[in-house]
Amino acid sequence: MPGCIPKQQRKPAFLPSMNAAIHTKLRHPFLHLLHQNSSLLSTHLLLQLHSHLVTTGLIADQSILLKLFHLCACKPSLLDHATLLFNSIEQPDAATWHAMIRRHASGGNPHRSLHLLRNLQWSVNGKMPSFALDLFTFASAVKACGRLMAIREGKSIHCQVLRRGLESNLNVQNTLIHFYSSSANSIGSACNLFDGISCRTIVTINCMLSGLLKRNFFWMGLSLFNKMLDGCLGEELSPNDVTLVILIGACAEYGNLSIGRSLHAFCCKSFGCSMISVGNALIDMYASFGCIKDAEDLFHAMPERDLVSWNSLIAGYRKNDDADKAISLFEEMRSQGVEGDRVTLVSLISACAQSKNLEMGDWIHAYLRRRVNNIPVPVATALINMYSKCRKIEIARKIFDEMPTRNIVSWNSIILAYVENGLSNEAVNLFERIQVEKLIPDEVTMLGVISACQNLKAFDDGDRILSDIQQNGLAGSTVLCNALIDMYAKFGRMDRAERIFSMMPKRDVISWTSVIVGYAISGRGREALEVFQQMRDARAEPNSITFIGVLSACDHTGLVDDGINMYRIMCQDYSLKPEIEHCGCMVDMFARAGLLEEADDFVKNMPIEPNAVIWRMLIGACRVHGEVVLGASLVDRLIQLKKFYDPEDYVISSNTFAESGRWDDVLLARRLIGAQAFLRTPGISSVTGVTE
């Protein structure tokens, strides 16, 4: 059942008939092209060749059709075209089947790869075909399973490999290691396979190393690398550029600069920093840690550079918010005859967005308009984001409307642009257009719409969005559930927030914190403390924001003893350093309860310097509770420490002195208020333009 198309439909019915002489005369020029190497033939030329073969009727010749198929199958951009040709072949041979399975497993549709494998294994009557599967086909099928995370299907293919006695083939073993290491639950199987291989190659080690690092086993991966250096895995084995790129990338991801520098030293000692791919990885790593000077020095010391080298340093400048240097490096790159690509432009535009450098962003946009008719989708999306950050939403929308094709990322960028610029109604309208056009929204889409509804205080729209999230299979998203909990909590609908929280398949610290803060702002301190205890029981690690919510709950509901206990737990049990927000909650909690001496003692012993808000809070509480003497002493202390910040501080001090009968000090404070008035920036009327 090749290609699942009935045999009588495969042969084109529109082909003209011709005699043998004409057929032979037309055939020779095309055969010459069909015997060329695929790398010498462009995509456009292959499509033209196919068109000529159809119009002349030569496409009916199965040998010509096979040759054209193999040429198209070698071009990733023509894989769908090759699939159509495959469906027209009456009796595909083994090489044709294997080519289709391999191509789809690597870069096409892995589902189709597995479907073709099943068709090849069994004919309609349940008998095996006349030719057998080769090792590379099994390896390709396993690769397809890895891309799909189809663990059960991959294990089934592994069983077939074992039944046919092909498990000793190193290529199959390497592919199986890569497959099992793609899942956290199967990494043990990958390790067992690796340990059972007697003659490993550097490819085997790289597969195992990559799997360990992807599954967060950084130190196990480093240990494997050290074993290779010590000769424990084979004396003839030594790391290559792929090994080092994998490890350097892991150092950037897991935040280990010291190991990264050690790897850099190893590269210089062993290879003299001559490998471009390793140099590019090191540039990216140094930029990730903010060591942009090291990245620059390495870039300029490289004996050879490719486009990735330039792009890595430009992206490094972007990560470190230096748009000027990114643009300067781009101009230097062009002066040396190196043309940028989409990655270059996206990095440059993103740098302008981060620094809100509209002038440079306009320059890049003009450069693009001069060079291309249609700006590529990723670049146009970056431009939308840049103009949004620079508060030029009209230009962002114009770019979006002019895009000939759009993907969901493009829609997300314009929706978020409207939300960031305070135009939430337009963001919701765009979401409705997405639904009309039958596009499938993703997490980013829904986050943007949730933010828009929150800004609009559109509670009913929030319920509709929840329904959309469930219909699009996103109900299990922790990020979206957190956003919904936060939205409902701010709407005061903790019943909805509780329901979403209870249905979450996986919770993180943001989930717990959102519920705790929701109860706190609703004045339900006991419920907030109960959720915090559940969080501790679930062994979830609270952060500083969690404790702001907990202390705020104690503050607003008068739970002083609980608040003191929570502050102790934060400092002692979780070793979190108190921030000004935590201290503010504690001072306010004591002040509300009338425990002014305790509040004063807390301020004196704060691990950080009190700010103006805390002083005002404490002095104001003294006035409320009639502690005039303590209030006046606090004002005296502020004067000695020169902690007056705004005219408001002088007003508070003046009122406090008045209540304590210190009228000379009242006059002094009011004179200082008058002096402060001369320091204010004059205002200008928007109607008359007259200075006020």
Summary of the structure (lengths in Angstrom):
residues: 692
radius of gyration: 34.1
end to end distance: 86.9
largest distance: 122.2
contacts: 2151
relative contact order: 0.02
helix: 73%
strand: 0%
